[in-house]
């Protein structure tokens, strides 16, 4: 995918989906929440829905997440029956910045958006989205455009 010299990629998300992701992060505090964002790439990267996933990491739920591959496969199958694809993932960083950690980069896959929600004290939130397109590059912030329903 070509983003042009010096330009930042953009991912579009409906306000209702954005708010659901934030609510999930607040409800999961002080543990990390995780989920899958689905949509399409026609006329830009667009998110249409999110699916909550269970954080199966019981030993370090406060600072690591793991999505069960069976749950991920089910979400993928459902998305495809609706003409959508997995566009990326979201997770929270309880009491830490909304920037990817070394673990996020280690486990990340090229071409997917990673929305990170920083939750401080269970209430205050900040949200940013990140992407990389090649195994050898670092995460780059992508513009998160929140759109109102029509």
TIVEX-494109 format. One record per atom (N, C-alpha, C, O, CB): residue in one letter; x, y, z. Coordinates in Angstrom, 3 decimals, decimal comma, m for minus. Glycine has a CB too. Example, Ala and Ser with C-alpha at 12.3 -4.5 7.8 and 13.67 -1.06 7.14 Angstrom:
<sites>
 resn        u        v        w
    A   13,190   m5,690    7,800
    A   12,300   m4,500    7,800
    A   13,200   m3,300    7,800
    A   14,236   m3,319    8,465
    A   11,308   m4,473    9,046
    S   12,850   m2,250    7,080
    S   13,670   m1,060    7,140
    S   12,900    0,030    7,870
    S   13,409    1,138    8,039
    S   14,084   m0,598    5,725
</sites>
This chain:
<sites>
 resn        u        v        w
    X    0,849   m1,166    0,000
    X    0,000    0,000    0,000
    X    0,894    1,227    0,000
    X    1,851    1,281    0,772
    X   m0,966   m0,001    1,214
    X    0,615    2,202   m0,830
    X    1,406    3,401   m0,947
    X    0,701    4,539   m0,232
    X   m0,477    4,798   m0,476
    X    1,658    3,749   m2,417
    X    1,420    5,218    0,651
    X    0,826    6,320    1,406
    X    1,374    7,666    0,971
    X    0,936    8,696    1,483
    X    1,063    6,128    2,888
    X    2,319    7,689    0,043
    X    2,864    8,951   m0,421
    X    3,972    9,455    0,494
    X    3,999    9,144    1,685
    X    1,766    9,987   m0,525
    X    4,864   10,220   m0,065
    X    6,011   10,721    0,691
    X    5,539   11,688    1,768
    X    4,853   12,669    1,482
    X    7,028   11,410   m0,245
    X    5,911   11,402    2,995
    X    5,631   12,301    4,098
    X    4,191   12,334    4,558
    X    3,863   13,081    5,479
    X    6,031   13,644    3,726
    X    3,315   11,544    3,943
    X    1,914   11,590    4,362
    X    1,650   10,514    5,404
    X    2,339    9,496    5,472
    X    0,971   11,413    3,152
    X    0,645   10,771    6,198
    X    0,265    9,836    7,251
    X   m0,956    9,074    6,763
    X   m1,896    9,678    6,247
    X   m0,026   10,575    8,610
    X   m0,954    7,752    6,918
    X   m2,128    6,991    6,537
    X   m3,279    7,339    7,481
    X   m3,062    7,808    8,598
    X   m1,831    5,470    6,560
    X   m4,493    7,105    7,019
    X   m5,686    7,423    7,791
    X   m6,565    6,197    7,899
    X   m6,722    5,446    6,936
    X   m6,459    8,587    7,155
    X   m7,130    6,000    9,059
    X   m8,131    4,964    9,252
    X   m9,388    5,661    9,782
    X   m9,324    6,472   10,706
    X   m7,621    3,831   10,239
    X  m10,519    5,328    9,181
    X  m11,793    5,961    9,526
    X  m12,612    4,997   10,377
    X  m12,682    3,803   10,088
    X  m12,580    6,375    8,243
    X  m13,234    5,535   11,435
    X  m14,001    4,703   12,354
    X  m15,269    5,451   12,771
    X  m15,200    6,629   13,122
    X  m13,148    4,319   13,601
    X  m16,425    4,784   12,737
    X  m17,655    5,445   13,192
    X  m17,595    5,743   14,687
    X  m17,017    4,978   15,460
    X  m18,883    4,572   12,879
    X  m18,200    6,865   15,086
    X  m18,168    7,278   16,494
    X  m18,675    6,170   17,427
    X  m18,081    5,951   18,483
    X  m19,009    8,545   16,687
    X  m19,747    5,473   17,069
    X  m20,286    4,421   17,929
    X  m19,303    3,293   18,173
    X  m19,210    2,784   19,289
    X  m21,538    3,863   17,328
    X  m18,567    2,895   17,143
    X  m17,553    1,843   17,281
    X  m16,400    2,357   18,143
    X  m15,896    1,639   19,007
    X  m17,030    1,384   15,883
    X  m15,990    3,588   17,905
    X  m14,924    4,214   18,696
    X  m15,309    4,236   20,178
    X  m14,500    3,880   21,035
    X  m14,642    5,656   18,189
    X  m16,531    4,647   20,479
    X  m16,988    4,714   21,865
    X  m17,089    3,327   22,502
    X  m16,821    3,176   23,694
    X  m18,337    5,415   21,936
    X  m17,472    2,319   21,725
    X  m17,528    0,952   22,244
    X  m16,133    0,474   22,647
    X  m15,969   m0,170   23,683
    X  m18,139   m0,002   21,195
    X  m15,138    0,788   21,834
    X  m13,755    0,409   22,139
    X  m13,290    1,089   23,428
    X  m12,677    0,450   24,284
    X  m12,815    0,782   20,964
    X  m13,580    2,376   23,563
    X  m13,201    3,105   24,781
    X  m13,917    2,516   26,000
    X  m13,302    2,336   27,051
    X  m13,536    4,615   24,639
    X  m15,199    2,219   25,866
    X  m15,945    1,615   26,977
    X  m15,338    0,282   27,392
    X  m15,230   m0,015   28,582
    X  m17,413    1,418   26,591
    X  m14,942   m0,520   26,405
    X  m14,320   m1,805   26,702
    X  m13,034   m1,594   27,514
    X  m12,777   m2,314   28,479
    X  m14,017   m2,576   25,391
    X  m12,236   m0,606   27,116
    X  m10,982   m0,329   27,819
    X  m11,254    0,105   29,264
    X  m10,575   m0,343   30,188
    X  m10,178    0,761   27,076
    X  m12,239    0,968   29,451
    X  m12,566    1,432   30,812
    X  m13,090    0,283   31,671
    X  m12,705    0,152   32,833
    X  m13,613    2,569   30,760
    X  m13,966   m0,550   31,106
    X  m14,548   m1,669   31,851
    X  m13,486   m2,692   32,263
    X  m13,609   m3,327   33,310
    X  m15,629   m2,352   31,013
    X  m12,458   m2,850   31,451
    X  m11,427   m3,861   31,708
    X  m10,364   m3,396   32,689
    X   m9,643   m4,214   33,260
    X  m10,768   m4,256   30,418
    X  m10,263   m2,089   32,886
    X   m9,253   m1,531   33,787
    X   m9,340   m2,199   35,153
    X  m10,455   m2,354   35,652
    X   m9,426   m0,004   33,925
    X   m8,251   m2,604   35,794
    X   m6,858   m2,290   35,506
    X   m6,161   m3,292   34,583
    X   m4,936   m3,275   34,459
    X   m6,107   m2,202   36,783
    X   m6,936   m4,161   33,940
    X   m6,349   m5,112   33,000
    X   m6,447   m4,593   31,573
    X   m7,225   m3,685   31,282
    X   m7,037   m6,474   33,114
    X   m5,654   m5,176   30,691
    X   m5,724   m4,832   29,279
    X   m6,952   m5,484   28,669
    X   m7,262   m6,644   28,939
    X   m4,442   m5,271   28,534
    X   m7,644   m4,714   27,842
    X   m8,699   m5,289   27,015
    X   m8,090   m5,547   25,640
    X   m7,001   m5,064   25,331
    X   m9,964   m4,337   26,926
    X   m8,797   m6,303   24,833
    X   m8,342   m6,514   23,466
    X   m9,548   m6,798   22,588
    X  m10,594   m7,242   23,062
    X   m7,313   m7,673   23,388
    X   m9,382   m6,536   21,308
    X  m10,458   m6,784   20,372
    X   m9,967   m6,658   18,941
    X   m8,805   m6,346   18,679
    X  m11,610   m5,826   20,622
    X  m10,888   m6,911   18,030
    X  m10,582   m6,945   16,606
    X  m11,424   m5,875   15,918
    X  m12,605   m5,710   16,224
    X  m10,855   m8,364   15,996
    X  m10,803   m5,148   14,982
    X  m11,545   m4,170   14,185
    X  m11,671   m4,707   12,769
    X  m10,705   m5,190   12,178
    X  m10,842   m2,771   14,193
    X  m12,895   m4,610   12,235
    X  m13,165   m5,151   10,908
    X  m13,729   m4,053   10,007
    X  m14,363   m3,105   10,471
    X  m14,146   m6,345   10,992
    X  m13,482   m4,208    8,715
    X  m13,950   m3,211    7,762
    X  m13,481   m3,546    6,368
    X  m13,431   m4,711    5,974
    X  m13,472   m1,822    8,156
    X  m13,135   m2,498    5,616
    X  m12,715   m2,690    4,239
    X  m11,761   m1,600    3,800
    X  m11,573   m0,602    4,496
    X  m13,917   m2,729    3,322
    X  m11,161   m1,799    2,639
    X  m10,166   m0,854    2,122
    X  m10,625   m0,158    0,852
    X   m9,801    0,390    0,120
    X   m8,862   m1,568    1,858
    X  m11,920   m0,167    0,575
    X  m12,420    0,536   m0,610
    X  m12,485    2,016   m0,275
    X  m13,097    2,410    0,718
    X  m13,827   m0,009   m1,060
    X  m11,845    2,844   m1,118
    X  m11,783    4,295   m0,890
    X  m11,211    4,610    0,485
    X  m11,788    5,404    1,228
    X  m13,178    4,923   m1,033
    X  m10,100    4,005    0,825
    X   m9,440    4,249    2,112
    X   m9,692    3,128    3,090
    X  m10,497    2,228    2,847
    X   m9,909    5,559    2,710
    X   m8,986    3,202    4,203
    X   m9,118    2,177    5,254
    X  m10,274    2,569    6,154
    X  m10,203    3,576    6,859
    X   m7,790    2,021    6,084
    X  m11,337    1,780    6,135
    X  m12,542    2,094    6,899
    X  m12,908    0,955    7,833
    X  m12,963   m0,210    7,439
    X  m13,708    2,397    5,962
    X  m13,157    1,326    9,085
    X  m13,626    0,375   10,084
    X  m15,145    0,449   10,103
    X  m15,717    1,539   10,089
    X  m13,016    0,673   11,505
    X  m15,799   m0,708   10,135
    X  m17,261   m0,750   10,210
    X  m17,747   m1,298   11,546
    X  m18,861   m0,999   11,975
    X  m17,820   m1,594    9,074
    X  m16,906   m2,106   12,207
    X  m17,349   m2,747   13,436
    X  m16,129   m3,162   14,258
    X  m15,008   m3,227   13,753
    X  m18,250   m3,973   13,126
    X  m16,376   m3,436   15,518
    X  m15,336   m4,006   16,381
    X  m15,933   m5,204   17,097
    X  m17,139   m5,260   17,340
    X  m14,786   m2,948   17,410
    X  m15,096   m6,143   17,425
    X  m15,509   m7,327   18,164
    X  m14,631   m7,459   19,396
    X  m13,409   m7,564   19,293
    X  m15,426   m8,604   17,281
    X  m15,265   m7,454   20,560
    X  m14,501   m7,682   21,784
    X  m13,922   m9,084   21,751
    X  m14,558  m10,021   21,268
    X  m15,385   m7,482   23,044
    X  m12,716   m9,217   22,265
    X  m12,089  m10,534   22,392
    X  m11,731  m10,728   23,864
    X  m11,571   m9,764   24,614
    X  m10,811  m10,667   21,463
    X  m11,612  m11,965   24,249
    X  m11,222  m12,295   25,613
    X   m9,707  m12,251   25,723
    X   m9,007  m12,856   24,911
    X  m11,763  m13,685   26,028
    X   m9,201  m11,547   26,710
    X   m7,769  m11,555   26,980
    X   m7,471  m12,848   27,730
    X   m7,787  m12,972   28,913
    X   m7,316  m10,281   27,805
    X   m6,865  m13,806   27,043
    X   m6,607  m15,110   27,643
    X   m5,309  m15,143   28,456
    X   m4,962  m16,180   29,022
    X   m6,555  m16,163   26,563
    X   m4,597  m14,024   28,518
    X   m3,374  m13,961   29,314
    X   m3,757  m13,740   30,771
    X   m3,978  m12,604   31,189
    X   m2,423  m12,829   28,807
    X   m3,834  m14,795   31,528
    X   m4,250  m14,687   32,928
    X   m3,085  m14,346   33,858
    X   m3,311  m13,853   34,964
    X   m4,896  m15,985   33,376
    X   m1,854  m14,597   33,436
    X   m0,700  m14,326   34,290
    X   m0,290  m12,860   34,292
    X    0,172  m12,344   35,310
    X    0,463  m15,166   33,854
    X   m0,460  m12,181   33,144
    X   m0,033  m10,774   33,043
    X   m1,116   m9,936   32,373
    X   m0,825   m9,117   31,501
    X    1,294  m10,658   32,251
    X   m2,351  m10,141   32,780
    X   m3,482   m9,448   32,144
    X   m3,400   m7,935   32,282
    X   m4,028   m7,211   31,510
    X   m4,783   m9,932   32,738
    X   m2,637   m7,450   33,253
    X   m2,534   m5,999   33,440
    X   m1,591   m5,331   32,438
    X   m1,634   m4,111   32,280
    X   m2,066   m5,700   34,845
    X   m0,734   m6,112   31,755
    X    0,159   m5,470   30,790
    X    0,457   m6,307   29,540
    X    1,390   m5,997   28,800
    X    1,443   m5,135   31,464
    X   m0,316   m7,349   29,303
    X   m0,170   m8,161   28,085
    X   m1,543   m8,714   27,709
    X   m2,381   m8,979   28,571
    X    0,870   m9,330   28,293
    X   m1,751   m8,882   26,411
    X   m2,985   m9,531   25,985
    X   m2,664  m10,632   24,992
    X   m1,677  m10,571   24,259
    X   m3,961   m8,510   25,366
    X   m3,512  m11,627   24,989
    X   m3,441  m12,721   24,014
    X   m4,868  m13,000   23,576
    X   m5,765  m13,152   24,406
    X   m2,749  m14,021   24,620
    X   m5,073  m13,067   22,264
    X   m6,372  m13,446   21,714
    X   m6,282  m14,904   21,285
    X   m5,381  m15,285   20,537
    X   m6,785  m12,519   20,510
    X   m7,211  m15,709   21,759
    X   m7,258  m17,132   21,393
    X   m7,409  m17,250   19,870
    X   m8,310  m16,637   19,298
    X   m8,441  m17,868   22,131
    X   m6,545  m18,023   19,208
    X   m6,632  m18,180   17,754
    X   m8,005  m18,680   17,281
    X   m8,456  m18,302   16,199
    X   m5,560  m19,138   17,285
    X   m8,671  m19,521   18,076
    X   m9,996  m20,006   17,695
    X  m10,999  m18,855   17,671
    X  m11,838  m18,777   16,774
    X  m10,470  m21,108   18,662
    X  m10,909  m17,963   18,658
    X  m11,794  m16,804   18,697
    X  m11,503  m15,879   17,512
    X  m12,426  m15,357   16,887
    X  m11,632  m16,041   20,034
    X  m10,232  m15,681   17,207
    X   m9,842  m14,844   16,078
    X  m10,348  m15,436   14,755
    X  m10,847  m14,707   13,898
    X   m8,311  m14,683   16,038
    X  m10,221  m16,747   14,595
    X  m10,728  m17,397   13,381
    X  m12,233  m17,226   13,242
    X  m12,727  m16,988   12,139
    X  m10,377  m18,883   13,388
    X  m12,968  m17,341   14,340
    X  m14,418  m17,162   14,307
    X  m14,775  m15,730   13,902
    X  m15,655  m15,527   13,065
    X  m15,034  m17,499   15,681
    X  m14,102  m14,743   14,484
    X  m14,343  m13,338   14,122
    X  m14,047  m13,121   12,647
    X  m14,800  m12,434   11,957
    X  m13,477  m12,389   14,987
    X  m12,958  m13,700   12,158
    X  m12,587  m13,580   10,744
    X  m13,657  m14,191    9,842
    X  m14,031  m13,587    8,837
    X  m11,232  m14,257   10,487
    X  m14,148  m15,369   10,183
    X  m15,188  m16,027    9,371
    X  m16,461  m15,197    9,324
    X  m17,060  m15,031    8,261
    X  m15,501  m17,422    9,926
    X  m16,872  m14,680   10,468
    X  m18,082  m13,859   10,523
    X  m17,902  m12,592    9,685
    X  m18,797  m12,212    8,930
    X  m18,426  m13,493   11,987
    X  m16,746  m11,943    9,821
    X  m16,475  m10,725    9,045
    X  m16,534  m11,013    7,549
    X  m17,120  m10,243    6,789
    X  m15,099  m10,141    9,416
    X  m15,934  m12,107    7,131
    X  m15,917  m12,444    5,695
    X  m17,313  m12,740    5,150
    X  m17,610  m12,419    4,000
    X  m15,012  m13,649    5,451
    X  m18,175  m13,354    5,972
    X  m19,548  m13,607    5,498
    X  m20,306  m12,295    5,298
    X  m21,295  m12,247    4,566
    X  m20,311  m14,510    6,499
    X  m19,834  m11,228    5,956
    X  m20,457   m9,915    5,822
    X  m19,698   m9,019    4,847
    X  m19,965   m7,820    4,766
    X  m20,545   m9,240    7,180
    X  m18,754   m9,597    4,110
    X  m18,000   m8,843    3,116
    X  m16,923   m7,937    3,709
    X  m16,500   m6,977    3,067
    X  m18,939   m8,019    2,305
    X  m16,484   m8,232    4,912
    X  m15,464   m7,411    5,570
    X  m14,208   m8,249    5,830
    X  m14,209   m9,474    5,704
    X  m16,008   m6,819    6,902
    X  m13,152   m7,545    6,191
    X  m11,876   m8,171    6,542
    X  m11,428   m7,668    7,903
    X  m11,870   m6,617    8,369
    X  m10,794   m7,879    5,467
    X  m10,547   m8,429    8,531
    X   m9,901   m7,925    9,739
    X   m8,942   m6,820    9,303
    X   m8,042   m7,050    8,495
    X   m9,146   m9,074   10,527
    X   m9,143   m5,632    9,840
    X   m8,304   m4,472    9,505
    X   m7,230   m4,236   10,566
    X   m6,237   m3,551   10,323
    X   m9,170   m3,213    9,352
    X   m7,451   m4,818   11,747
    X   m6,477   m4,626   12,805
    X   m7,030   m5,027   14,151
    X   m7,978   m5,806   14,258
    X   m6,023   m3,195   12,844
    X   m6,417   m4,479   15,164
    X   m6,716   m4,879   16,538
    X   m6,699   m3,652   17,438
    X   m6,108   m2,626   17,102
    X   m5,702   m5,939   17,041
    X   m7,347   m3,771   18,574
    X   m7,232   m2,726   19,579
    X   m6,908   m3,373   20,916
    X   m7,244   m4,529   21,170
    X   m8,535   m1,883   19,669
    X   m6,256   m2,605   21,748
    X   m6,012   m3,044   23,128
    X   m5,722   m1,819   23,980
    X   m5,410   m0,743   23,471
    X   m4,828   m4,066   23,203
    X   m5,832   m2,006   25,273
    X   m5,604   m0,886   26,181
    X   m4,252   m1,005   26,862
    X   m3,672   m2,085   26,975
    X   m6,714   m0,812   27,227
    X   m3,774    0,146   27,311
    X   m2,567    0,240   28,126
    X   m2,969    0,892   29,442
    X   m2,970    2,119   29,546
    X   m1,426    1,059   27,396
    X   m3,311    0,093   30,448
    X   m3,690    0,666   31,743
    X   m2,523    1,441   32,379
    X   m1,448    0,893   32,622
    X   m4,165   m0,449   32,695
    X   m2,770    2,720   32,637
    X   m1,790    3,598   33,281
    X   m0,462    3,682   32,536
    X    0,587    3,888   33,147
    X   m1,538    3,129   34,681
    X   m0,511    3,521   31,218
    X    0,661    3,677   30,360
    X    0,242    4,425   29,087
    X   m0,943    4,469   28,757
    X    1,295    2,283   30,012
    X    1,205    5,007   28,378
    X    0,885    5,808   27,182
    X    0,236    4,997   26,055
    X    0,327    3,770   26,016
    X    2,143    6,459   26,659
    X   m0,413    5,711   25,152
    X   m1,067    5,090   23,997
    X   m0,085    4,900   22,838
    X   m0,418    5,139   21,678
    X   m2,262    5,944   23,539
    X    1,109    4,474   23,173
    X    2,164    4,192   22,195
    X    2,489    2,710   22,245
    X    2,393    2,090   23,305
    X    3,441    5,051   22,470
    X    2,872    2,134   21,111
    X    3,209    0,702   21,096
    X    4,421    0,399   21,980
    X    5,400    1,145   22,002
    X    3,485    0,236   19,657
    X    4,326   m0,699   22,695
    X    5,446   m1,174   23,507
    X    6,355   m2,044   22,637
    X    6,018   m2,351   21,494
    X    4,937   m1,972   24,755
    X    7,489   m2,435   23,174
    X    8,386   m3,354   22,467
    X    7,671   m4,670   22,190
    X    7,867   m5,272   21,135
    X    9,675   m3,604   23,286
    X    6,845   m5,120   23,130
    X    6,075   m6,355   22,931
    X    5,055   m6,187   21,804
    X    4,860   m7,096   20,997
    X    5,360   m6,760   24,236
    X    4,402   m5,016   21,755
    X    3,446   m4,759   20,673
    X    4,137   m4,873   19,312
    X    3,583   m5,452   18,378
    X    2,803   m3,358   20,834
    X    5,339   m4,322   19,204
    X    6,056   m4,371   17,926
    X    6,515   m5,797   17,616
    X    6,447   m6,243   16,471
    X    7,267   m3,416   17,951
    X    6,977   m6,500   18,636
    X    7,450   m7,874   18,446
    X    6,329   m8,772   17,918
    X    6,559   m9,600   17,036
    X    8,000   m8,437   19,769
    X    5,114   m8,607   18,459
    X    3,998   m9,465   18,088
    X    3,165   m8,911   16,928
    X    2,332   m9,622   16,367
    X    3,115   m9,677   19,280
    X    3,391   m7,639   16,570
    X    2,607   m7,016   15,504
    X    2,866   m7,623   14,134
    X    3,918   m8,208   13,880
    X    2,896   m5,547   15,457
    X    1,879   m7,467   13,260
    X    1,978   m7,975   11,895
    X    1,816   m6,811   10,911
    X    0,993   m5,925   11,140
    X    0,903   m9,079   11,633
    X    2,589   m6,802    9,823
    X    2,515   m5,702    8,858
    X    1,109   m5,560    8,256
    X    0,400   m6,542    8,040
    X    3,539   m5,919    7,741
    X    0,740   m4,310    7,995
    X   m0,497   m4,017    7,287
    X   m1,734   m3,880    8,156
    X   m2,780   m3,448    7,671
    X   m0,736   m5,061    6,303
    X   m1,638   m4,235    9,420
    X   m2,781   m4,111   10,323
    X   m2,686   m2,821   11,130
    X   m1,592   m2,373   11,474
    X   m2,861   m5,326   11,265
    X   m3,834   m2,232   11,426
    X   m3,898   m1,078   12,323
    X   m3,962   m1,583   13,752
    X   m4,617   m2,582   14,047
    X   m5,124   m0,170   11,998
    X   m3,273   m0,877   14,632
    X   m3,275   m1,204   16,058
    X   m3,723    0,038   16,827
    X   m2,963    0,993   16,988
    X   m1,856   m1,689   16,540
    X   m4,967    0,009   17,297
    X   m5,501    1,112   18,079
    X   m5,166    0,834   19,545
    X   m5,504   m0,221   20,083
    X   m7,055    1,281   17,860
    X   m4,498    1,798   20,178
    X   m4,094    1,649   21,575
    X   m4,805    2,720   22,399
    X   m4,754    3,909   22,085
    X   m2,537    1,757   21,733
    X   m5,465    2,267   23,456
    X   m6,204    3,147   24,350
    X   m5,457    3,218   25,678
    X   m5,312    2,208   26,367
    X   m7,672    2,648   24,553
    X   m4,990    4,398   26,031
    X   m4,380    4,603   27,342
    X   m5,499    4,927   28,323
    X   m6,285    5,848   28,101
    X   m3,300    5,748   27,307
    X   m5,563    4,162   29,407
    X   m6,577    4,399   30,444
    X   m5,840    4,700   31,742
    X   m5,131    3,855   32,289
    X   m7,549    3,160   30,610
    X   m6,028    5,924   32,218
    X   m5,370    6,327   33,462
    X   m6,401    6,388   34,569
    X   m7,399    7,101   34,469
    X   m4,655    7,696   33,304
    X   m6,151    5,633   35,626
    X   m7,042    5,646   36,784
    X   m8,433    5,115   36,492
    X   m9,358    5,345   37,271
    X   m7,153    7,031   37,312
    X   m8,595    4,418   35,398
    X   m9,890    3,835   35,058
    X  m10,845    4,757   34,329
    X  m11,915    4,321   33,905
    X  m10,539    3,366   36,279
    X  m10,478    6,049   34,170
    X  m11,410    6,979   33,540
    X  m10,804    7,776   32,394
    X  m11,353    7,783   31,292
    X  m11,938    7,922   34,564
    X   m9,687    8,443   32,633
    X   m9,097    9,313   31,612
    X   m8,504    8,474   30,487
    X   m7,732    7,548   30,734
    X   m8,014   10,227   32,230
    X   m8,865    8,801   29,259
    X   m8,373    8,013   28,131
    X   m7,757    8,905   27,058
    X   m8,124   10,069   26,900
    X   m9,507    7,181   27,531
    X   m6,820    8,330   26,335
    X   m6,305    8,907   25,095
    X   m6,141    7,741   24,129
    X   m5,848    6,617   24,538
    X   m4,934    9,694   25,318
    X   m6,333    8,020   22,848
    X   m6,375    6,957   21,848
    X   m5,560    7,359   20,629
    X   m5,683    8,475   20,124
    X   m7,829    6,639   21,443
    X   m4,723    6,433   20,164
    X   m3,974    6,637   18,920
    X   m3,920    5,320   18,170
    X   m4,057    4,242   18,748
    X   m2,535    7,176   19,200
    X   m3,716    5,437   16,863
    X   m3,632    4,254   16,019
    X   m2,256    4,200   15,368
    X   m1,660    5,228   15,050
    X   m4,750    4,256   14,945
    X   m1,770    2,983   15,179
    X   m0,417    2,749   14,691
    X   m0,430    1,676   13,610
    X   m1,296    0,801   13,604
    X    0,516    2,341   15,845
    X    0,528    1,746   12,700
    X    0,635    0,767   11,615
    X    2,094    0,666   11,164
    X    2,858    1,621   11,306
    X   m0,288    1,159   10,416
    X    2,469   m0,470   10,631
    X    3,725   m0,599    9,896
    X    3,441   m1,540    8,733
    X    2,586   m2,420    8,829
    X    4,907   m1,136   10,818
    X    4,162   m1,350    7,640
    X    3,868   m2,112    6,427
    X    4,971   m3,077    6,026
    X    4,814   m3,842    5,074
    X    3,609   m1,174    5,299
    X    6,079   m3,048    6,742
    X    7,196   m3,923    6,420
    X    7,797   m4,427    7,724
    X    7,898   m3,681    8,698
    X    8,267   m3,186    5,552
    X    8,191   m5,683    7,739
    X    8,753   m6,282    8,958
    X    9,934   m5,506    9,525
    X   10,207   m5,583   10,723
    X    9,182   m7,694    8,678
    X   10,634   m4,763    8,680
    X   11,846   m4,077    9,123
    X   11,614   m2,643    9,574
    X   12,570   m1,950    9,923
    X   12,851   m4,084    8,025
    X   10,379   m2,185    9,575
    X   10,143   m0,801    9,993
    X    9,440   m0,725   11,338
    X    8,813   m1,685   11,786
    X    9,323   m0,071    8,948
    X    9,555    0,419   11,965
    X    8,900    0,664   13,242
    X    7,449    1,075   13,007
    X    7,065    1,397   11,883
    X    9,652    1,753   14,044
    X    6,646    1,062   14,068
    X    5,294    1,565   13,981
    X    5,321    3,038   13,582
    X    6,203    3,793   13,989
    X    4,553    1,370   15,316
    X    4,333    3,426   12,774
    X    4,111    4,823   12,432
    X    2,694    5,154   12,864
    X    1,775    4,353   12,695
    X    4,334    5,101   10,894
    X    2,533    6,339   13,420
    X    1,185    6,735   13,818
    X    0,348    6,975   12,566
    X    0,816    7,563   11,591
    X    1,217    8,008   14,717
    X   m0,891    6,511   12,613
    X   m1,811    6,800   11,519
    X   m2,942    7,664   12,062
    X   m3,325    7,562   13,228
    X   m2,365    5,485   10,877
    X   m3,460    8,511   11,192
    X   m4,534    9,403   11,603
    X   m5,788    8,580   11,872
    X   m6,166    7,731   11,065
    X   m4,803   10,486   10,523
    X   m6,422    8,832   12,994
    X   m7,661    8,169   13,379
    X   m8,790    9,174   13,160
    X   m8,941   10,125   13,927
    X   m7,613    7,661   14,878
    X   m9,571    8,960   12,122
    X  m10,658    9,874   11,774
    X  m11,979    9,287   12,280
    X  m12,407    8,221   11,836
    X  m10,712   10,122   10,228
    X  m12,612    9,991   13,207
    X  m13,877    9,538   13,779
    X  m15,006   10,213   13,018
    X  m15,055   11,440   12,922
    X  m13,960    9,854   15,312
    X  m15,918    9,405   12,475
    X  m17,004    9,953   11,667
    X  m18,344    9,757   12,369
    X  m18,572    8,760   13,054
    X  m17,028    9,295   10,277
    X  m19,211   10,727   12,178
    X  m20,561   10,664   12,740
    X  m21,438    9,796   11,847
    X  m21,229    9,740   10,635
    X  m21,170   12,088   12,890
    X  m22,426    9,112   12,444
    X  m23,333    8,297   11,621
    X  m24,144    9,185   10,681
    X  m24,443   10,341   10,981
    X  m24,283    7,461   12,516
    X  m24,484    8,606    9,540
    X  m25,274    9,368    8,551
    X  m26,744    9,183    8,748
    X  m27,543    9,752    8,004
    X  m24,908    8,963    7,143
</sites>
